[in-house]
C-alpha cells in the first residue's frame, strides 16, 4: 500500500484480529483438533523451546509428539478434563529448559471452514513469580473490600484506578468512558507523576477504530509489555490453501497489535500498556487503561485480578445507572398519567396537554413545547414562533413521516433551525396522527460548552513518508461546542413513545366515536335536507302570490286605500320579498349539499376577474383600491368556487362601506399539502371571540339596519370549501378590518367529499 492509497478509514479496515504474528514475550502453538492426536498446524517462529523437535519437523505431528514432554503431559490432562473454552484459561506453570518459567494458557477457535483449532500460549513469567494467584489474592481481596464501602460513582471510579495501579505498578492508570459518538473522556486517574495527567480530557473516536472497540468488547484484557517489540511471525504447515485466512487471534493474550497503535503509544511516550474493558449489559462502556514509561510485564494472574475489579466496577456502575434510570422513568410515568387524565377530561382532548404546561415541559425536561394537531398550533414555554414551528412540522412530514424524531443538534439536520437554536437546538417529536401532520414537540436550547481534548480531534491521523501514522500531539486542545443541546435520555425517548401510543389510542377511540356520530349525522342531515328542500320549494309559490296580490291591490284599489292602508301593503310586499329571498337562499344552500362536484383545473386569476366584473354595480361610485396577487391554477368545481369568491368579495365590498378609500386584497400562500387563499378588507371587522359563529346559517354579527343580508353567504362558503376537503376560518378586529381564509388541498391530499355533513 502506498501513501496515496491511504485514507482516514484505513485503520478501521485493518484486520487486527488476524495479524499473523505475536508479541515476543511468549510462544504460540495451534493444533487442528482438541485431542492428543491433533496435528500441529501453526506455531510462532520462536516456539522451539516448547517443542520436542525443530519447528519445521514438528509441524504436522500429533500434539503428543510435537510438544516438549513436560508440556505434553499438562496439555493431555487438560484436554481430557472436558471441552476447551473459547476464552484463554490457565493450564499450568511450567519450567522450560533454557527458556525459564512460563504460564501455559489454552483456548479454542473455529477456522474459516468450521474446524475446531486449539491455541496454546506460553507467556514468560521471568521476574513475575510474586505475581501469581496466591500472592495476588490478598491484595485483590483488600481492593474489593475498599470498593464495596463506596457508593458514589466518582469515588468508585477513583478507587478502581488506585487499586489497579497498586496491583500492577504502572505509572498511570486511567478510566476512560465512551459517549454515544464513541469519543472517550478520562473520568478517573491515578498516577505517580512520571507521565502527564489526562484527567477530564476527551479523545476522539478515531483513536480507537470500530474493529478495535469490538475486540475490546470480546476480549476484555490486552497487554503490550514493550511498544518497541519486533513481531514474531506465525509459521504454518505447508502447503497453505490458497485464500486461507490468517489464524483468528481475537482472544489470544500474545496477539500482535497494529503498527499504528504501537506508534500511537510511542507518541504518548509510553513504552508499555495494559487495558481492561468495562462492559455494561454486554456493551462497551469504557476502559481501564494503564501506561508505563518503560517496558513492563504483568502476569496473567494480575491481569485477571484487574479484570475482576473492572467487572465489579461495571456491576456497581450499572446498578447506579439502572437505579437512576428507573427513578427517572417512574417520575416520567407519573407525569404521563397526569397528562392522560387531563386529556380524558378535556374537550377537545388534545388541549389536556397544553392546559398543564409545567407537566408537559417536565415530561421531557424541556424548556419549550408545541402541540400541533389538525393544523392548530399551541405553544408552551420558550419556543420558536408559530410560523417556525409549522414550517418545522412540514419538514418533519417530509422525513418519511417518522413516528418519533429526536436530535440534540437540529441545525445540522434542518438548517432553518439556526435562526432559533437559542430556543430549539434540540428536538424530540412524536407523531400523534396518521391523517394530518400532527405532532407533540419538545425543545431544548443550545448549550455552549468548552471541551478539553487530548490533542486536536480534527487531525486524527497524519501521513508521513513511511505511510499511515497517528497524531503525535496530545497537548490539551480546547474546543467550544455550539449548535447542540443536552441530549435526550433513553428514558425520555421511551416515555415519549409511550405517550404517543396512548394519544393515538385516544385519537382512534375518538375517531370511532366520531365515525358513529357522523353516520347518524349523515342520516339526519339527509332527512333534514330533503325536508328543507321540500319546504323551501313549496314556500316559493305562496310568497310570490302574496307579493303579486298585494301589488295588484295597491294598483286597483289605490283610490280607496288610506295612507295607513297603503303603508301596510308596502310592509306586506317588503316582508314577502324578504321571505322569498330567504327561501331562495335556503333552497340554494340545500342544493349545494346535494349536487355532484365536477373538479377541473381552474385559473383562480380568471375566476376572481369574473366575480369582480359581476360585482361591478355594487362598486359604482366607490373609491376601492384592489390588490390582487398572482394566483395559481388549482383543481376544483368552478361553480362552487365562483360562489365562494362572490360571497367573500361581496362581503368585503359591503363591510368596507364608509372607508375612503376601501382596500380589498386577494392573495394566497403555497404549502406542501394545500394552497391557502385569503380575502382581506379594511372594513368594520368583527370581534374575534365570535369567529366560530360567522360560518353558521343565519348567523349575523351586525344589525340589518347597518348592513343588509340574511346570514347565509358564509355558510355557503364553508359548505363549498368543505366539499373540496378544505378549511375555512377568519381573523378580525372591530373597526380594523377582517381577513377570511379558505384552503384547497393539493392532489392526493384531499379529504373525502362530505356532502352529507355540516357543522
C-alpha positions in Angstrom: 0.0 0.0 0.0 1.4 3.4 -0.9 0.9 6.7 0.8 -1.5 7.8 -1.9 -3.7 4.7 -1.2 -4.2 5.6 2.5 -7.2 7.4 3.9 -8.6 8.1 7.3 -10.6 4.8 7.3 -7.5 2.6 6.8 -7.2 1.9 10.5 -10.8 0.8 10.7 -10.4 -1.7 7.9 -7.2 -3.3 9.2 -7.9 -7.0 10.2 -6.2 -6.5 13.6 -7.7 -9.8 14.9 -5.7 -11.8 12.3 -2.2 -10.1 12.4 -0.2 -13.3 11.5 2.2 -12.6 14.3 2.5 -12.4 18.1 4.4 -10.3 20.7 7.8 -11.9 21.7 7.1 -12.3 25.4 5.7 -15.8 24.7 5.2 -18.6 22.3 2.1 -19.8 20.4 1.1 -23.2 19.1 -2.1 -24.1 17.2 -3.5 -27.7 16.8 -6.3 -28.8 14.4 -8.4 -30.6 16.9 -8.9 -31.0 20.6 -7.4 -34.4 21.5 -3.9 -35.7 22.0 -3.7 -36.8 18.3 -4.4 -33.3 16.9 -1.7 -32.2 14.5 0.3 -29.0 14.9 -0.7 -26.7 12.1 0.9 -23.4 13.1 3.5 -22.1 15.6 5.3 -18.9 16.3 8.8 -18.7 14.9 10.2 -18.6 18.5 8.4 -21.8 19.7 11.4 -24.2 19.6 11.8 -24.4 23.4 8.2 -25.7 23.7 8.7 -28.4 21.0 10.3 -31.8 21.1 11.6 -31.4 17.6 12.7 -28.4 15.4 9.8 -26.3 14.3 9.9 -27.5 10.6 9.8 -31.1 11.7 7.2 -30.7 14.4 4.6 -29.1 12.1 2.1 -31.7 11.1 2.9 -34.0 14.0 0.4 -35.0 16.6 0.2 -32.9 19.8 1.9 -35.6 22.0 4.8 -36.0 19.6 5.3 -32.3 18.7 5.3 -30.8 22.3 8.0 -31.0 24.8 7.1 -34.0 27.1 6.7 -31.8 30.2 4.2 -29.6 28.4 2.5 -32.5 26.6 1.6 -34.2 29.9 0.0 -31.0 31.2 -1.9 -30.4 27.9 -3.1 -34.1 27.8 -4.6 -33.8 31.2 -6.2 -30.5 30.4 -7.8 -31.9 27.2 -9.1 -34.9 29.0 -10.9 -32.8 31.5 -13.5 -31.5 29.0 -14.2 -29.1 26.1 -11.7 -26.3 25.5 -13.3 -22.9 26.3 -13.3 -20.0 23.8 -11.5 -17.7 26.3 -8.0 -18.4 27.5 -7.7 -20.3 30.7 -4.6 -21.3 32.7 -3.4 -24.9 32.2 -0.2 -24.9 34.1 3.0 -23.1 35.1 6.0 -24.9 33.5 9.8 -24.5 33.5 11.3 -24.8 30.0 15.0 -25.8 29.8 16.9 -22.7 28.8 13.8 -20.6 28.5 12.6 -20.1 32.0 9.2 -20.3 33.7 6.0 -19.8 31.6 2.3 -19.6 32.2 0.6 -22.0 29.9 -2.9 -20.9 28.6 -5.3 -22.5 26.2 -8.4 -21.6 24.3 -10.2 -22.8 21.1 -11.4 -21.1 18.0 -13.1 -22.2 14.7 -11.2 -21.8 11.5 -12.7 -20.5 8.2 -14.3 -23.8 7.4 -15.6 -24.5 10.9 -12.9 -26.8 12.2 -12.0 -26.5 15.8 -8.5 -25.2 16.5 -6.9 -25.3 19.9 -4.4 -22.5 20.6 -1.8 -23.0 23.3 0.1 -19.9 24.5 3.2 -19.9 26.8 3.6 -16.5 28.4 7.0 -15.8 30.0 7.0 -15.3 33.8 10.6 -14.3 34.4 10.7 -11.9 37.3 6.9 -12.2 37.9 6.9 -15.1 40.4 5.3 -12.9 43.1 2.5 -12.0 40.7 0.9 -15.5 40.7 -2.6 -16.0 42.2 -1.5 -16.9 45.7 0.3 -13.6 46.0 -2.3 -11.6 44.2 -5.4 -12.8 46.1 -4.8 -11.0 49.4 -4.3 -7.7 47.6 -7.3 -8.2 45.4 -9.5 -9.0 48.4 -8.5 -5.7 50.1 -9.2 -3.8 47.0 -12.7 -5.3 46.7 -13.4 -4.5 50.3 -12.5 -0.9 49.8 -14.7 -0.6 46.7 -17.6 -2.3 48.5 -17.6 0.5 51.1 -18.2 3.2 48.4 -21.4 4.2 46.7 -20.8 7.4 44.7 -19.8 6.6 41.1 -16.9 9.2 41.1 -15.5 7.6 44.3 -15.8 4.1 42.8 -14.0 5.1 39.6 -11.2 6.8 41.5 -10.8 3.9 43.9 -10.7 1.4 41.0 -8.0 3.4 39.3 -6.0 3.4 42.5 -6.4 -0.3 43.2 -5.4 -1.3 39.6 -2.3 0.8 39.9 -1.4 -0.7 43.2 -1.8 -4.2 41.8 0.1 -3.6 38.6 2.7 -0.9 39.5 2.0 1.1 36.3 3.0 4.8 36.3 -0.5 5.9 35.3 -4.0 4.3 35.3 -6.9 6.0 33.5 -10.5 5.1 33.4 -11.9 6.1 30.1 -15.6 6.4 29.3 -17.1 6.3 25.8 -20.0 8.6 24.8 -22.7 8.0 22.2 -20.3 9.0 19.4 -17.5 6.8 20.8 -15.4 9.8 21.9 -13.8 8.9 25.2 -13.3 11.0 28.3 -11.0 10.3 31.2 -13.3 10.2 34.2 -10.7 8.9 36.8 -7.0 8.7 37.1 -4.2 7.7 39.4 -0.5 8.2 38.7 2.9 8.8 40.2 3.7 11.9 38.1 6.1 10.3 35.7 3.5 10.6 32.9 1.3 13.7 32.2 -2.2 13.8 33.6 -5.1 13.3 31.2 -7.9 13.8 33.7 -11.1 15.2 32.2 -9.5 15.2 28.7 -11.5 13.9 25.7 -10.1 11.7 23.0 -11.7 11.4 19.5 -13.4 8.2 18.4 -10.7 7.8 15.6 -8.1 6.9 18.3 -9.9 3.6 18.8 -11.3 2.4 15.5 -14.5 0.4 15.2 -12.9 -3.1 14.9 -10.6 -2.3 17.8 -13.6 -1.4 20.0 -15.2 -4.7 19.0 -12.1 -6.6 20.1 -12.2 -4.7 23.4 -15.8 -5.9 23.8 -15.0 -9.5 23.0 -11.6 -9.8 24.8 -11.6 -7.8 28.0 -7.8 -7.9 28.5 -4.8 -6.7 26.5 -1.2 -6.3 27.4 1.7 -4.7 25.4 4.8 -5.1 27.7 7.1 -3.3 25.2 6.0 -1.0 22.5 9.4 -1.4 20.8 8.9 -5.1 20.2 9.6 -6.9 17.0 6.6 -9.1 16.0 7.2 -12.8 15.8 5.6 -14.3 12.7 3.4 -17.4 12.8 4.7 -20.3 10.7 2.0 -22.5 9.1 2.1 -26.1 7.9 2.8 -26.3 4.1 1.1 -26.1 1.7 -1.2 -23.3 2.9 -4.5 -23.5 1.0 -5.0 -20.6 -1.5 -7.1 -17.8 0.0 -6.8 -19.2 3.6 -7.2 -16.5 6.2 -4.5 -16.0 8.9 -5.3 -17.6 12.3 -8.0 -15.7 14.3 -6.2 -14.4 17.4 -9.1 -12.3 18.8 -8.8 -14.0 22.3 -5.0 -14.5 22.2 -3.1 -13.0 25.1 0.0 -12.7 22.9 -1.7 -11.2 19.8 0.5 -8.7 18.0 -1.1 -5.2 17.7 -1.4 -2.8 14.9 1.8 -0.9 14.0 -0.4 2.3 14.0 -1.3 1.6 17.7 2.4 1.0 18.6 3.3 4.3 17.0 0.4 5.9 18.9 1.9 4.6 22.2 5.3 6.0 21.3 3.8 9.3 20.6 2.2 9.2 24.0 5.7 8.5 25.4 4.5 5.2 26.9 6.7 2.1 26.5 4.1 -0.4 27.8 0.4 -0.5 28.3 -2.4 -2.7 29.6 -6.1 -2.3 29.1 -9.2 -4.0 30.7 -12.6 -3.4 29.3 -15.6 -2.2 31.3 -18.9 -3.7 29.9 -22.4 -2.6 30.9 -25.2 -5.0 29.8 -22.8 -6.5 27.2 -21.9 -3.2 25.6 -18.5 -1.4 25.8 -18.9 1.3 28.4 -15.2 2.2 28.9 -11.7 1.1 29.5 -9.2 0.8 32.4 -6.1 2.0 30.5 -2.7 1.5 32.1 0.6 3.1 30.9 4.3 2.9 31.9 7.2 5.0 30.9 9.4 1.9 30.5 8.8 -1.7 29.3 6.8 -3.6 31.9 5.3 -7.1 32.1 2.3 -8.1 34.1 1.3 -11.7 34.9 -1.9 -13.3 33.7 -3.0 -13.6 37.4 -2.6 -9.9 38.0 -4.4 -9.1 34.7 -7.3 -11.4 35.8 -7.4 -9.6 39.2 -7.7 -6.3 37.4 -10.4 -7.8 35.1 -12.4 -8.8 38.2 -12.1 -5.3 39.6 -13.4 -3.9 36.2 -16.3 -6.4 36.2 -17.3 -5.5 39.8 -16.9 -1.8 38.9 -19.3 -2.4 35.9 -21.8 -4.1 38.1 -21.8 -1.2 40.6 -22.0 1.4 37.8 -24.8 -0.5 36.1 -26.7 -0.7 39.5 -26.3 3.1 40.0 -27.3 4.0 36.4 -30.2 1.5 36.3 -31.5 2.9 39.7 -31.3 6.4 38.4 -32.9 5.4 35.1 -35.7 3.6 37.0 -36.4 6.6 39.2 -36.4 8.8 36.2 -38.8 6.6 34.3 -41.1 6.3 37.4 -41.2 10.1 37.6 -42.0 10.5 33.9 -44.7 7.8 34.0 -46.4 9.7 36.9 -46.3 12.9 34.7 -47.7 10.9 31.8 -50.5 9.6 33.9 -51.5 13.1 34.9 -51.4 14.3 31.3 -53.5 11.4 30.1 -56.0 12.1 32.9 -56.2 15.7 31.8 -56.7 14.7 28.2 -59.5 12.4 29.2 -61.4 15.3 30.8 -60.6 18.0 28.2 -62.6 18.8 25.1 -61.1 18.7 22.6 -58.9 16.1 24.4 -55.6 17.3 23.0 -55.9 20.6 25.0 -55.3 18.4 28.1 -51.6 18.6 27.2 -51.4 22.3 27.0 -53.6 23.1 30.0 -50.9 21.6 32.2 -47.8 23.4 30.8 -45.5 22.5 33.7 -46.1 18.8 33.4 -45.8 18.9 29.6 -42.3 20.5 29.9 -41.1 18.4 32.8 -42.2 15.3 30.9 -39.1 15.7 28.6 -37.1 18.1 30.8 -37.6 20.7 28.0 -37.7 24.5 28.0 -40.5 24.7 25.4 -43.1 22.5 23.8 -45.6 22.7 21.0 -48.7 20.7 20.2 -49.7 20.8 16.5 -53.0 18.9 16.0 -55.2 19.2 12.9 -53.3 22.4 11.9 -54.0 24.1 15.3 -50.7 25.0 16.9 -50.4 25.7 20.7 -47.0 26.8 22.1 -45.9 26.3 25.7 -42.7 27.8 27.3 -39.8 29.1 25.4 -40.3 28.1 21.8 -39.8 29.2 18.2 -42.6 31.3 16.6 -45.8 29.6 15.5 -44.8 30.0 11.8 -41.3 28.5 12.5 -43.0 25.5 14.3 -45.4 25.0 11.4 -42.5 25.0 8.9 -40.6 22.5 11.1 -43.7 20.2 11.2 -43.9 20.5 7.4 -40.2 19.5 7.2 -40.8 16.6 9.6 -43.6 15.3 7.4 -41.1 15.1 4.5 -38.7 12.9 6.5 -40.7 9.7 5.8 -43.3 10.6 8.5 -41.2 9.2 11.4 -43.2 8.1 14.4 -40.6 9.6 16.6 -37.7 12.0 15.9 -35.0 13.2 18.2 -31.8 15.1 17.8 -29.6 17.2 20.0 -28.3 19.2 17.0 -31.3 20.3 14.9 -29.4 22.9 12.9 -27.2 20.2 11.5 -30.2 18.4 10.0 -32.6 21.3 9.4 -30.6 24.5 8.5 -33.5 26.8 9.1 -33.2 25.9 12.9 -30.1 28.1 13.0 -32.5 31.1 13.4 -33.9 29.8 16.6 -31.3 27.4 18.1 -31.2 29.6 21.2 -34.7 28.1 21.9 -34.6 24.8 20.0 -31.2 23.3 19.2 -32.6 20.0 20.5 -35.9 18.5 19.3 -37.9 15.5 20.5 -41.0 15.0 18.4 -43.7 12.3 18.3 -46.4 12.0 15.6 -49.8 11.6 17.0 -51.9 11.2 13.8 -51.6 9.5 10.5 -54.3 11.6 8.8 -52.8 15.0 9.5 -49.3 16.4 10.2 -49.9 16.3 14.0 -47.1 16.3 16.5 -46.1 16.9 20.0 -42.7 18.6 20.1 -40.3 19.4 22.9 -37.5 21.8 22.6 -34.1 22.3 24.3 -31.9 25.4 23.8 -28.4 25.5 22.6 -25.9 24.8 25.4 -22.5 26.3 24.6 -19.7 24.4 26.4 -15.9 24.0 26.3 -14.5 20.6 25.7 -10.8 19.8 26.6 -9.4 17.3 24.1 -6.2 15.4 24.4 -4.8 16.8 21.1 -6.6 18.3 18.2 -9.5 15.9 17.2 -9.7 17.5 13.7 -6.4 15.8 12.8 -6.8 12.2 14.0 -4.2 10.8 11.6 -1.2 12.2 9.8 0.7 10.9 6.8 4.4 10.7 6.7 7.0 9.4 4.3 6.6 5.9 5.7 2.8 5.6 5.5 0.0 6.0 7.9 0.9 7.5 11.3 -1.3 8.5 14.3 -1.3 12.0 15.5 1.8 13.0 17.5 0.4 15.7 19.8 -1.6 15.1 23.0 -1.3 18.7 24.2 -4.6 19.9 25.7 -6.7 21.4 22.9 -9.9 23.3 23.8 -12.9 23.4 21.6 -16.1 25.5 22.0 -19.0 23.3 21.1 -22.0 25.1 19.7 -25.3 24.4 18.0 -26.0 21.5 20.4 -28.5 21.0 23.2 -28.3 18.5 26.0 -29.0 15.0 24.6 -32.3 13.2 25.2 -32.1 10.3 27.6 -33.3 6.8 26.8 -36.0 7.2 29.5 -37.2 10.4 27.9 -37.3 8.9 24.4 -39.1 5.7 25.7 -41.8 7.6 27.7 -42.4 10.0 24.8 -43.0 6.9 22.6 -45.4 5.5 25.3 -47.2 8.9 25.4 -47.5 8.8 21.6 -49.2 5.3 21.7 -51.6 6.5 24.4 -52.5 9.6 22.4 -53.0 7.6 19.3 -55.2 5.2 21.3 -57.4 8.2 22.3 -57.4 9.5 18.7 -58.5 6.1 17.4 -61.2 5.9 20.0 -62.4 9.4 19.3 -62.3 8.5 15.6 -64.6 5.5 16.2 -67.0 7.6 18.2 -66.9 10.3 15.5 -67.5 7.8 12.8 -70.6 6.5 14.5 -71.8 10.1 15.2 -71.0 11.0 11.6 -73.1 8.2 10.2 -76.0 9.3 12.4 -75.5 12.9 11.4 -75.4 11.9 7.8 -78.7 10.2 8.1 -80.3 13.1 10.0 -78.8 15.6 7.6 -80.2 13.8 4.6 -83.6 13.8 6.1 -83.3 17.5 7.1 -82.0 18.5 3.7 -84.9 16.7 2.0 -87.3 18.4 4.3 -85.7 21.8 3.8 -85.6 21.3 0.1 -89.3 20.3 0.1 -90.4 23.2 2.4 -88.3 25.8 0.5 -89.7 24.6 -2.8 -93.3 24.6 -1.6 -93.0 28.1 0.1 -91.7 29.9 -3.0 -95.2 30.0 -4.7 -97.2 31.3 -1.7 -94.7 34.2 -1.2 -94.9 35.1 -4.8 -98.7 35.0 -4.6 -98.6 37.3 -1.6 -96.4 39.8 -3.4 -98.4 39.6 -6.6 -101.8 40.1 -5.0 -100.6 42.8 -2.7 -99.2 44.7 -5.7 -102.5 44.2 -7.6 -104.4 45.5 -4.6 -102.2 48.6 -4.5 -102.8 49.2 -8.2 -106.6 48.5 -8.4 -107.7 49.9 -5.0 -105.3 52.7 -4.6 -108.0 55.4 -4.6 -109.9 53.7 -1.8 -107.0 53.0 0.4 -106.0 55.4 3.2 -102.4 56.3 3.7 -102.2 53.8 6.5 -103.6 51.1 4.3 -101.0 51.8 1.6 -98.2 51.7 4.2 -99.5 48.4 5.4 -99.4 47.0 1.9 -95.9 48.2 1.4 -94.8 46.4 4.5 -96.5 43.2 3.3 -94.7 43.4 -0.1 -91.3 44.1 1.5 -91.7 41.3 4.1 -92.9 38.8 1.4 -90.0 39.7 -0.9 -87.5 39.2 2.0 -89.1 35.9 2.9 -88.9 34.9 -0.7 -85.2 35.8 -1.0 -84.6 33.8 2.2 -86.4 30.8 0.8 -84.4 31.0 -2.4 -81.1 31.1 -0.5 -82.2 28.2 1.7 -83.0 26.2 -1.5 -79.6 27.1 -2.9 -77.9 26.1 0.3 -79.7 22.8 0.3 -78.9 22.2 -3.4 -75.2 22.8 -2.8 -75.1 19.8 -0.4 -76.9 17.6 -2.9 -75.1 18.4 -6.2 -72.1 16.5 -7.5 -68.7 18.0 -7.6 -67.2 18.5 -11.0 -63.5 19.2 -10.3 -61.4 20.7 -13.2 -58.3 22.8 -13.4 -59.3 26.4 -12.6 -57.3 29.6 -13.2 -58.1 31.5 -10.0 -56.9 34.8 -11.5 -59.6 34.5 -14.2 -62.2 33.5 -11.7 -61.5 36.5 -9.5 -61.7 38.8 -12.5 -65.1 37.3 -13.5 -66.5 37.8 -10.0 -65.2 41.4 -9.8 -67.0 42.1 -13.1 -70.2 40.6 -11.7 -70.0 42.8 -8.6 -69.2 45.9 -10.6 -72.6 47.5 -9.9 -72.0 47.3 -6.2 -68.7 49.2 -6.5 -70.0 52.0 -8.8 -69.1 55.4 -7.3 -66.9 53.8 -4.7 -63.2 54.5 -4.1 -61.8 51.0 -3.8 -58.1 50.1 -4.0 -57.8 46.5 -5.2 -54.6 44.4 -4.5 -54.9 41.1 -6.4 -51.8 39.0 -6.1 -50.9 36.4 -8.8 -53.0 33.3 -8.0 -52.2 29.7 -9.0 -54.2 27.2 -11.1 -55.9 24.7 -8.8 -58.3 21.9 -9.1 -61.9 22.3 -8.0 -65.5 22.8 -9.0 -65.6 26.2 -10.8 -69.3 26.8 -10.0 -68.8 26.3 -6.3 -65.5 28.3 -6.2 -67.2 31.2 -8.1 -69.8 31.2 -5.3 -67.1 31.2 -2.6 -65.3 34.2 -4.2 -68.5 36.0 -4.9 -69.6 35.8 -1.3 -66.2 36.8 0.1 -65.7 39.7 -2.3 -69.3 40.9 -1.9 -68.8 40.9 1.9 -65.6 42.8 1.6 -67.3 45.4 -0.6 -70.3 45.7 1.7 -68.5 45.9 5.0 -65.9 48.4 3.8 -68.5 51.0 3.0 -67.6 54.2 4.6 -63.9 53.7 4.2 -62.1 56.2 2.0 -60.5 54.5 0.3 -61.7 51.0 0.8 -58.8 48.5 0.4 -59.5 44.9 -0.6 -56.8 42.3 -1.2 -56.8 38.8 -2.6 -53.8 36.6 -2.2 -52.5 33.1 -1.4 -49.8 31.1 0.3 -48.5 27.8 -1.1 -48.0 24.9 1.4 -46.8 21.4 0.8 -50.2 19.8 1.1 -52.6 22.7 0.4 -53.0 26.2 -1.0 -54.3 28.9 1.4 -56.3 31.7 -0.2 -57.4 34.9 1.6 -59.6 38.0 1.1 -58.7 41.0 3.3 -60.5 44.3 3.7 -60.2 47.4 5.9 -63.9 47.5 6.8 -65.7 47.3 10.1 -64.2 44.0 11.2 -65.7 41.8 14.0 -65.0 40.6 17.5 -62.7 37.6 17.2 -64.5 35.9 20.1 -67.4 35.3 17.7 -65.4 33.9 14.8 -66.9 30.5 15.1 -70.4 31.9 14.6 -69.6 33.6 11.3 -69.9 30.5 9.1 -73.2 29.2 10.6 -76.6 29.5 8.9 -78.4 32.8 9.8 -75.5 34.0 12.0 -75.0 37.7 11.7 -72.8 40.0 13.8 -74.3 43.3 12.5 -77.8 44.7 12.6 -79.8 44.6 9.4 -80.2 48.4 9.6 -76.4 48.7 9.3 -75.7 46.1 6.6 -78.2 44.2 4.6 -78.1 40.4 4.4 -79.7 37.2 5.8 -76.6 35.5 7.2 -76.3 32.5 4.8 -73.4 33.6 2.5 -70.5 32.4 4.7 -72.4 29.2 5.4 -72.4 28.6 1.7 -68.6 29.4 1.6 -67.9 26.8 4.3 -70.1 24.2 2.7 -68.4 24.6 -0.7 -64.9 24.5 0.7 -65.7 21.5 2.9 -67.0 19.7 -0.2 -63.5 20.2 -1.6 -61.8 18.9 1.6 -60.5 22.3 2.5 -60.8 24.5 5.6 -62.2 28.0 6.4 -61.5 30.5 9.1 -61.3 34.2 9.7 -59.4 36.8 11.7 -60.8 40.2 12.6 -60.8 43.2 14.9 -63.5 45.7 15.5 -63.1 48.7 13.2 -59.8 47.3 12.0 -60.9 45.1 9.1 -61.1 41.4 8.6 -59.4 38.6 6.7 -61.1 35.4 5.5 -59.2 32.3 4.6 -60.1 29.1 2.7 -57.9 26.3 1.6 -57.9 23.8 -1.3 -55.9 20.6 -0.8 -53.3 19.6 -3.4 -53.7 16.4 -5.5 -53.6 13.3 -3.4 -54.2 15.0 -0.1 -57.9 15.9 -0.4 -60.3 14.6 2.3 -63.5 12.7 1.3 -66.4 14.6 -0.2 -68.5 15.3 2.9 -71.6 16.5 1.1 -73.9 15.0 3.7 -72.2 16.6 6.7 -72.5 20.1 8.0 -71.3 21.8 11.2 
